[in-house]
Amino acid sequence: MAQGRGSAAMGAVMVCLLVLQFSAMARAAVYTVGGAQGWTFNVASWPKGKRFRAGDTLVFNYSPAAHNVVAVSRVGYSGCVAPRGSKVFGTGTDQIKLVKGQNYFICSLPGHCQSGMKIAINAA
């Protein structure tokens, strides 16, 4: 009988963990960068007025023949430079989860970042 109680307790713990996991997933939001226009020029102001959280997903929609998305540091964002070894996304429908703190993204094709194809997001 002691084994039955232990199994029931383990089952209850597993249920609690699943509920917590699904609760966290339910709170995560999905944002399409740039709205209907997608990831394009002059999108740098798109994050203004939005509240982002770690775990939220950004969807970057764009033509892969014309653009890309690169996750960069603050220095890369400010200088519009993708340092060697940066993760480059190029599918045209990239989905990227935000991490807590600052998140920076640019298009690394020549002149694109300088034309406002970059965003900075602080995720709580």
N, C-alpha and C positions, 0 to 999 in steps of 0.2 A: 504494500500500500504506500510506503514511503516513496517508492519509485514513481508511482502515479502522481503524487503531489509534486515531485520534482519536475516531471514532464509537463504538468499543467502550469507550473511557475515559468518554465522555459518558454512554453507557448505564449504566455502572457507577455513576457519580455519581448519576444519576437514580434508580436502584434503591436506593442508600443513602439518599437523601432520602425516598423513599417509605416505606422501612422505619422511619426515624426518625419520620416523621409518624404512621404507624400505631401505633408503640410508644407515642407520647405519647397518642394517642386511646384506646388500650387501657387506659392507667393512669387515665384520667379516670373518676370515679364519678358516678352519678346518685343523688340523694337526694330522696325525697318528704318535703317539709316537713310535720312533724306526724305522720308515719307514716300509718296507716290513717284517722285522724281528719282529716287534711289541715290546711290553713291555717285555723286557727280561734282562738278565745280561749284564753288561757293556754298558748300555744305557745312563749313566750319561753325556756323551759328546754330545749326540744327539741335544740338543738345540743350540749348538754353531753355530754362523753365521745366525741364524734365528731371525727375528724381530716379536715379539709378541705384541698384543694389548689386552686390556681389552675387553672381549666379544668374543675373539677367542675361539674355541672349541678344546680341546685335545681329541683324541680318543685313548683309551688304549685297544689294542687287545692282548689277552693272554688266556692261558688255566686256567679257574677258579679253576680247581682241583690242579693247581700248584702254582698260584700266586694270589695277590690281589693288590689294589691300595689304598693308604691312603694319604689324604691331611693332611700335618703336618706343624708345624711352623719351623722356622730356627733351633731352638734347636733340634726338632725332626729329622730334616733332617741331621744335623751335627752328632747327636748321634745315628742315625738309630733307633729311638724309636718312636712308635706311642702312644702318651699320652692317658690316659683314656678319653673316650668320643670323640675320633677322628672319623671322617666319614670314614668308610671302604667301598670300592666298591669291588664287587666280581662277576660281571656278565660275565666278559671276553670280553665285548664290551662296556666298560664304556665311556661315553661322559661327559667331565667336562669343564665348561666355566671358562676362566681365569678372575680373578679380577685384577684391577689396582694394580701394585706393585709386590712384591715378591709372587711367588706361588711355593710351595714345595710338592713333591710327593715321596713316598717310597713304596716298597713292604715290608710288616711287617712280613713276614714269616722268621723264624730264618736263618740268614746268607745271605739272598737275598740282602738286602740293602747294607751290607758290601761288596758284590760282584758287586756293581755298579748298582743295580736296584733301582735307585733314580734319580730324575731330579729336577733342580732348574730353574725357569723361571721368568724373570722380564718382566711384561707386562706394556707397556706404556698406 
